[in-house]
Amino acid sequence: MLASEVDEARFHAGVSFSELSERSGIGPDALGNLLDGIDDFTVVDLARIAEVLGVPVTALLPGAVPDDS
């Protein structure tokens, strides 16, 4: 599930929910709905989240292989 991949990446980056919301420009209610699986992520959402977390967008996709480089 995409939401769990995003939440795991957030945890590994040490970024709080509120920090991710603020820095990505995705409001807390909207981000909560995304992470709870209520709403679907857009490509723009994923790009903003990836930028905040310092990972490529592909790292947020289910089944992605971690980039250890």
Biopython code that builds the backbone (N, CA, C, O; Angstrom):
import numpy as np
from Bio.PDB.StructureBuilder import StructureBuilder

atoms = [
    (1, "MET", "N", (0.845, -1.179, 0.000)),
    (1, "MET", "CA", (0.000, 0.000, 0.000)),
    (1, "MET", "C", (0.894, 1.247, 0.000)),
    (1, "MET", "O", (1.841, 1.342, 0.781)),
    (2, "LEU", "N", (0.593, 2.160, -0.849)),
    (2, "LEU", "CA", (1.400, 3.361, -1.017)),
    (2, "LEU", "C", (1.497, 4.172, 0.275)),
    (2, "LEU", "O", (2.565, 4.690, 0.601)),
    (3, "ALA", "N", (0.410, 4.282, 0.999)),
    (3, "ALA", "CA", (0.412, 5.068, 2.232)),
    (3, "ALA", "C", (1.408, 4.521, 3.242)),
    (3, "ALA", "O", (2.098, 5.296, 3.904)),
    (4, "SER", "N", (1.495, 3.214, 3.371)),
    (4, "SER", "CA", (2.432, 2.641, 4.337)),
    (4, "SER", "C", (3.872, 2.855, 3.904)),
    (4, "SER", "O", (4.750, 3.037, 4.748)),
    (5, "GLU", "N", (4.130, 2.837, 2.601)),
    (5, "GLU", "CA", (5.487, 3.117, 2.101)),
    (5, "GLU", "C", (5.884, 4.561, 2.423)),
    (5, "GLU", "O", (7.009, 4.827, 2.848)),
    (6, "VAL", "N", (4.957, 5.472, 2.215)),
    (6, "VAL", "CA", (5.225, 6.891, 2.509)),
    (6, "VAL", "C", (5.461, 7.077, 4.000)),
    (6, "VAL", "O", (6.395, 7.773, 4.399)),
    (7, "ASP", "N", (4.624, 6.462, 4.825)),
    (7, "ASP", "CA", (4.768, 6.625, 6.270)),
    (7, "ASP", "C", (6.077, 6.010, 6.759)),
    (7, "ASP", "O", (6.723, 6.564, 7.648)),
    (8, "GLU", "N", (6.473, 4.877, 6.194)),
    (8, "GLU", "CA", (7.743, 4.254, 6.568)),
    (8, "GLU", "C", (8.922, 5.145, 6.178)),
    (8, "GLU", "O", (9.869, 5.301, 6.949)),
    (9, "ALA", "N", (8.861, 5.724, 4.990)),
    (9, "ALA", "CA", (9.927, 6.631, 4.544)),
    (9, "ALA", "C", (9.988, 7.866, 5.441)),
    (9, "ALA", "O", (11.073, 8.363, 5.744)),
    (10, "ARG", "N", (8.837, 8.356, 5.859)),
    (10, "ARG", "CA", (8.783, 9.508, 6.763)),
    (10, "ARG", "C", (9.458, 9.165, 8.080)),
    (10, "ARG", "O", (10.244, 9.953, 8.605)),
    (11, "PHE", "N", (9.151, 7.991, 8.612)),
    (11, "PHE", "CA", (9.750, 7.538, 9.863)),
    (11, "PHE", "C", (11.268, 7.439, 9.728)),
    (11, "PHE", "O", (12.001, 7.935, 10.584)),
    (12, "HIS", "N", (11.742, 6.801, 8.659)),
    (12, "HIS", "CA", (13.186, 6.622, 8.455)),
    (12, "HIS", "C", (13.906, 7.952, 8.246)),
    (12, "HIS", "O", (15.084, 8.076, 8.581)),
    (13, "ALA", "N", (13.220, 8.931, 7.706)),
    (13, "ALA", "CA", (13.820, 10.259, 7.504)),
    (13, "ALA", "C", (13.782, 11.092, 8.781)),
    (13, "ALA", "O", (14.401, 12.154, 8.850)),
    (14, "GLY", "N", (13.058, 10.610, 9.792)),
    (14, "GLY", "CA", (12.971, 11.357, 11.048)),
    (14, "GLY", "C", (12.150, 12.626, 10.927)),
    (14, "GLY", "O", (12.420, 13.618, 11.605)),
    (15, "VAL", "N", (11.151, 12.593, 10.064)),
    (15, "VAL", "CA", (10.308, 13.758, 9.822)),
    (15, "VAL", "C", (8.947, 13.514, 10.474)),
    (15, "VAL", "O", (8.305, 12.494, 10.223)),
    (16, "SER", "N", (8.521, 14.441, 11.296)),
    (16, "SER", "CA", (7.218, 14.293, 11.950)),
    (16, "SER", "C", (6.092, 14.532, 10.950)),
    (16, "SER", "O", (6.293, 15.114, 9.883)),
    (17, "PHE", "N", (4.913, 14.073, 11.320)),
    (17, "PHE", "CA", (3.735, 14.290, 10.493)),
    (17, "PHE", "C", (3.529, 15.784, 10.242)),
    (17, "PHE", "O", (3.315, 16.204, 9.104)),
    (18, "SER", "N", (3.594, 16.582, 11.307)),
    (18, "SER", "CA", (3.337, 18.018, 11.155)),
    (18, "SER", "C", (4.416, 18.693, 10.320)),
    (18, "SER", "O", (4.121, 19.617, 9.563)),
    (19, "GLU", "N", (5.662, 18.244, 10.448)),
    (19, "GLU", "CA", (6.740, 18.813, 9.632)),
    (19, "GLU", "C", (6.539, 18.457, 8.160)),
    (19, "GLU", "O", (6.736, 19.295, 7.280)),
    (20, "LEU", "N", (6.146, 17.213, 7.900)),
    (20, "LEU", "CA", (5.897, 16.807, 6.515)),
    (20, "LEU", "C", (4.755, 17.622, 5.922)),
    (20, "LEU", "O", (4.830, 18.061, 4.774)),
    (21, "SER", "N", (3.720, 17.819, 6.690)),
    (21, "SER", "CA", (2.589, 18.613, 6.222)),
    (21, "SER", "C", (3.024, 20.033, 5.885)),
    (21, "SER", "O", (2.717, 20.555, 4.813)),
    (22, "GLU", "N", (3.733, 20.639, 6.806)),
    (22, "GLU", "CA", (4.149, 22.036, 6.616)),
    (22, "GLU", "C", (5.109, 22.183, 5.444)),
    (22, "GLU", "O", (4.919, 23.047, 4.588)),
    (23, "ARG", "N", (6.132, 21.351, 5.402)),
    (23, "ARG", "CA", (7.167, 21.495, 4.377)),
    (23, "ARG", "C", (6.704, 21.065, 2.989)),
    (23, "ARG", "O", (7.227, 21.550, 1.985)),
    (24, "SER", "N", (5.734, 20.165, 2.923)),
    (24, "SER", "CA", (5.251, 19.701, 1.616)),
    (24, "SER", "C", (4.141, 20.591, 1.072)),
    (24, "SER", "O", (3.836, 20.561, -0.120)),
    (25, "GLY", "N", (3.537, 21.387, 1.960)),
    (25, "GLY", "CA", (2.426, 22.222, 1.527)),
    (25, "GLY", "C", (1.116, 21.463, 1.436)),
    (25, "GLY", "O", (0.139, 21.960, 0.877)),
    (26, "ILE", "N", (1.098, 20.247, 1.992)),
    (26, "ILE", "CA", (-0.125, 19.447, 2.020)),
    (26, "ILE", "C", (-0.723, 19.624, 3.410)),
    (26, "ILE", "O", (-0.094, 19.264, 4.405)),
    (27, "GLY", "N", (-1.914, 20.167, 3.484)),
    (27, "GLY", "CA", (-2.544, 20.432, 4.771)),
    (27, "GLY", "C", (-2.641, 19.179, 5.626)),
    (27, "GLY", "O", (-2.695, 18.070, 5.095)),
    (28, "PRO", "N", (-2.664, 19.345, 6.953)),
    (28, "PRO", "CA", (-2.692, 18.179, 7.836)),
    (28, "PRO", "C", (-3.901, 17.265, 7.618)),
    (28, "PRO", "O", (-3.760, 16.044, 7.682)),
    (29, "ASP", "N", (-5.059, 17.818, 7.366)),
    (29, "ASP", "CA", (-6.235, 16.980, 7.119)),
    (29, "ASP", "C", (-6.070, 16.180, 5.823)),
    (29, "ASP", "O", (-6.374, 14.988, 5.773)),
    (30, "ALA", "N", (-5.585, 16.855, 4.782)),
    (30, "ALA", "CA", (-5.382, 16.190, 3.494)),
    (30, "ALA", "C", (-4.299, 15.121, 3.608)),
    (30, "ALA", "O", (-4.451, 14.027, 3.064)),
    (31, "LEU", "N", (-3.203, 15.427, 4.312)),
    (31, "LEU", "CA", (-2.129, 14.457, 4.484)),
    (31, "LEU", "C", (-2.631, 13.258, 5.285)),
    (31, "LEU", "O", (-2.312, 12.115, 4.960)),
    (32, "GLY", "N", (-3.402, 13.513, 6.316)),
    (32, "GLY", "CA", (-3.979, 12.421, 7.101)),
    (32, "GLY", "C", (-4.859, 11.525, 6.255)),
    (32, "GLY", "O", (-4.814, 10.301, 6.383)),
    (33, "ASN", "N", (-5.657, 12.129, 5.393)),
    (33, "ASN", "CA", (-6.521, 11.339, 4.499)),
    (33, "ASN", "C", (-5.701, 10.495, 3.528)),
    (33, "ASN", "O", (-6.076, 9.367, 3.209)),
    (34, "LEU", "N", (-4.585, 11.042, 3.063)),
    (34, "LEU", "CA", (-3.706, 10.287, 2.174)),
    (34, "LEU", "C", (-3.095, 9.099, 2.910)),
    (34, "LEU", "O", (-3.100, 7.976, 2.406)),
    (35, "LEU", "N", (-2.573, 9.356, 4.100)),
    (35, "LEU", "CA", (-1.897, 8.300, 4.861)),
    (35, "LEU", "C", (-2.865, 7.272, 5.420)),
    (35, "LEU", "O", (-2.477, 6.135, 5.688)),
    (36, "ASP", "N", (-4.118, 7.661, 5.599)),
    (36, "ASP", "CA", (-5.142, 6.718, 6.065)),
    (36, "ASP", "C", (-5.781, 5.945, 4.917)),
    (36, "ASP", "O", (-6.624, 5.077, 5.144)),
    (37, "GLY", "N", (-5.381, 6.260, 3.677)),
    (37, "GLY", "CA", (-5.919, 5.566, 2.523)),
    (37, "GLY", "C", (-7.296, 6.035, 2.096)),
    (37, "GLY", "O", (-7.951, 5.389, 1.278)),
    (38, "ILE", "N", (-7.739, 7.162, 2.648)),
    (38, "ILE", "CA", (-9.054, 7.701, 2.292)),
    (38, "ILE", "C", (-9.001, 8.358, 0.919)),
    (38, "ILE", "O", (-9.907, 8.191, 0.103)),
    (39, "ASP", "N", (-7.933, 9.102, 0.675)),
    (39, "ASP", "CA", (-7.733, 9.763, -0.618)),
    (39, "ASP", "C", (-6.524, 9.158, -1.307)),
    (39, "ASP", "O", (-5.668, 8.555, -0.660)),
    (40, "ASP", "N", (-6.455, 9.319, -2.620)),
    (40, "ASP", "CA", (-5.328, 8.826, -3.409)),
    (40, "ASP", "C", (-4.267, 9.904, -3.557)),
    (40, "ASP", "O", (-4.585, 11.085, -3.691)),
    (41, "PHE", "N", (-3.003, 9.491, -3.533)),
    (41, "PHE", "CA", (-1.895, 10.405, -3.773)),
    (41, "PHE", "C", (-1.894, 10.824, -5.235)),
    (41, "PHE", "O", (-2.199, 10.021, -6.117)),
    (42, "THR", "N", (-1.556, 12.065, -5.488)),
    (42, "THR", "CA", (-1.305, 12.511, -6.857)),
    (42, "THR", "C", (0.204, 12.473, -7.079)),
    (42, "THR", "O", (0.974, 12.344, -6.128)),
    (43, "VAL", "N", (0.612, 12.584, -8.315)),
    (43, "VAL", "CA", (2.034, 12.648, -8.631)),
    (43, "VAL", "C", (2.658, 13.865, -7.949)),
    (43, "VAL", "O", (3.792, 13.800, -7.475)),
    (44, "VAL", "N", (1.925, 14.961, -7.901)),
    (44, "VAL", "CA", (2.429, 16.173, -7.251)),
    (44, "VAL", "C", (2.619, 15.935, -5.754)),
    (44, "VAL", "O", (3.627, 16.354, -5.184)),
    (45, "ASP", "N", (1.650, 15.261, -5.110)),
    (45, "ASP", "CA", (1.790, 14.930, -3.688)),
    (45, "ASP", "C", (3.067, 14.129, -3.460)),
    (45, "ASP", "O", (3.862, 14.448, -2.576)),
    (46, "LEU", "N", (3.254, 13.091, -4.263)),
    (46, "LEU", "CA", (4.430, 12.230, -4.091)),
    (46, "LEU", "C", (5.727, 12.982, -4.327)),
    (46, "LEU", "O", (6.709, 12.760, -3.619)),
    (47, "ALA", "N", (5.744, 13.869, -5.314)),
    (47, "ALA", "CA", (6.949, 14.653, -5.586)),
    (47, "ALA", "C", (7.275, 15.570, -4.417)),
    (47, "ALA", "O", (8.437, 15.682, -4.027)),
    (48, "ARG", "N", (6.277, 16.221, -3.859)),
    (48, "ARG", "CA", (6.497, 17.111, -2.712)),
    (48, "ARG", "C", (6.984, 16.328, -1.501)),
    (48, "ARG", "O", (7.916, 16.749, -0.817)),
    (49, "ILE", "N", (6.356, 15.194, -1.237)),
    (49, "ILE", "CA", (6.740, 14.366, -0.097)),
    (49, "ILE", "C", (8.158, 13.846, -0.270)),
    (49, "ILE", "O", (8.958, 13.902, 0.663)),
    (50, "ALA", "N", (8.472, 13.344, -1.451)),
    (50, "ALA", "CA", (9.820, 12.831, -1.720)),
    (50, "ALA", "C", (10.869, 13.910, -1.515)),
    (50, "ALA", "O", (11.932, 13.645, -0.953)),
    (51, "GLU", "N", (10.579, 15.124, -1.965)),
    (51, "GLU", "CA", (11.532, 16.225, -1.794)),
    (51, "GLU", "C", (11.790, 16.501, -0.320)),
    (51, "GLU", "O", (12.937, 16.671, 0.092)),
    (52, "VAL", "N", (10.729, 16.545, 0.471)),
    (52, "VAL", "CA", (10.882, 16.793, 1.912)),
    (52, "VAL", "C", (11.685, 15.674, 2.565)),
    (52, "VAL", "O", (12.532, 15.936, 3.418)),
    (53, "LEU", "N", (11.427, 14.434, 2.172)),
    (53, "LEU", "CA", (12.086, 13.292, 2.791)),
    (53, "LEU", "C", (13.486, 13.034, 2.238)),
    (53, "LEU", "O", (14.240, 12.231, 2.788)),
    (54, "GLY", "N", (13.825, 13.717, 1.150)),
    (54, "GLY", "CA", (15.152, 13.555, 0.560)),
    (54, "GLY", "C", (15.344, 12.215, -0.129)),
    (54, "GLY", "O", (16.439, 11.653, -0.119)),
    (55, "VAL", "N", (14.270, 11.706, -0.727)),
    (55, "VAL", "CA", (14.337, 10.437, -1.442)),
    (55, "VAL", "C", (13.750, 10.620, -2.830)),
    (55, "VAL", "O", (12.972, 11.546, -3.056)),
    (56, "PRO", "N", (14.116, 9.740, -3.771)),
    (56, "PRO", "CA", (13.466, 9.808, -5.080)),
    (56, "PRO", "C", (12.016, 9.320, -4.960)),
    (56, "PRO", "O", (11.691, 8.523, -4.080)),
    (57, "VAL", "N", (11.176, 9.796, -5.832)),
    (57, "VAL", "CA", (9.769, 9.390, -5.809)),
    (57, "VAL", "C", (9.646, 7.875, -5.884)),
    (57, "VAL", "O", (8.773, 7.291, -5.242)),
    (58, "THR", "N", (10.499, 7.244, -6.650)),
    (58, "THR", "CA", (10.423, 5.790, -6.803)),
    (58, "THR", "C", (10.624, 5.057, -5.480)),
    (58, "THR", "O", (10.153, 3.930, -5.331)),
    (59, "ALA", "N", (11.308, 5.666, -4.524)),
    (59, "ALA", "CA", (11.513, 5.041, -3.212)),
    (59, "ALA", "C", (10.217, 4.955, -2.423)),
    (59, "ALA", "O", (10.126, 4.187, -1.465)),
    (60, "LEU", "N", (9.214, 5.731, -2.812)),
    (60, "LEU", "CA", (7.932, 5.729, -2.110)),
    (60, "LEU", "C", (6.953, 4.710, -2.678)),
    (60, "LEU", "O", (5.874, 4.504, -2.123)),
    (61, "LEU", "N", (7.324, 4.082, -3.771)),
    (61, "LEU", "CA", (6.425, 3.136, -4.428)),
    (61, "LEU", "C", (6.555, 1.756, -3.798)),
    (61, "LEU", "O", (7.655, 1.335, -3.439)),
    (62, "PRO", "N", (5.434, 1.051, -3.662)),
    (62, "PRO", "CA", (5.484, -0.302, -3.096)),
    (62, "PRO", "C", (6.441, -1.197, -3.892)),
    (62, "PRO", "O", (6.448, -1.183, -5.123)),
    (63, "GLY", "N", (7.234, -1.960, -3.173)),
    (63, "GLY", "CA", (8.167, -2.879, -3.812)),
    (63, "GLY", "C", (9.472, -2.244, -4.231)),
    (63, "GLY", "O", (10.313, -2.898, -4.848)),
    (64, "ALA", "N", (9.651, -0.964, -3.901)),
    (64, "ALA", "CA", (10.886, -0.291, -4.271)),
    (64, "ALA", "C", (12.059, -0.880, -3.503)),
    (64, "ALA", "O", (11.938, -1.220, -2.326)),
    (65, "VAL", "N", (13.183, -0.996, -4.173)),
    (65, "VAL", "CA", (14.401, -1.483, -3.535)),
    (65, "VAL", "C", (15.112, -0.271, -2.952)),
    (65, "VAL", "O", (15.339, 0.709, -3.663)),
    (66, "PRO", "N", (15.472, -0.319, -1.651)),
    (66, "PRO", "CA", (16.163, 0.823, -1.054)),
    (66, "PRO", "C", (17.468, 1.141, -1.791)),
    (66, "PRO", "O", (18.183, 0.241, -2.232)),
    (67, "ASP", "N", (17.752, 2.403, -1.909)),
    (67, "ASP", "CA", (18.990, 2.869, -2.537)),
    (67, "ASP", "C", (19.987, 3.121, -1.425)),
    (67, "ASP", "O", (19.893, 4.125, -0.718)),
    (68, "ASP", "N", (20.940, 2.219, -1.265)),
    (68, "ASP", "CA", (21.926, 2.336, -0.191)),
    (68, "ASP", "C", (23.159, 3.105, -0.589)),
    (68, "ASP", "O", (24.135, 3.129, 0.161)),
    (69, "SER", "N", (23.144, 3.731, -1.743)),
    (69, "SER", "CA", (24.331, 4.459, -2.185)),
    (69, "SER", "C", (24.433, 5.819, -1.549)),
    (69, "SER", "O", (25.380, 6.558, -1.820)),
]
sb = StructureBuilder()
sb.init_structure("model")
sb.init_model(0)
sb.init_chain("A")
sb.init_seg("    ")
for serial, (resi, resn, name, xyz) in enumerate(atoms, 1):
    if name == "N":
        sb.init_residue(resn, " ", resi, " ")
    sb.init_atom(name, np.array(xyz, "f"), 0.0, 1.0, " ", f" {name:<3s}", serial, name[0])
structure = sb.get_structure()
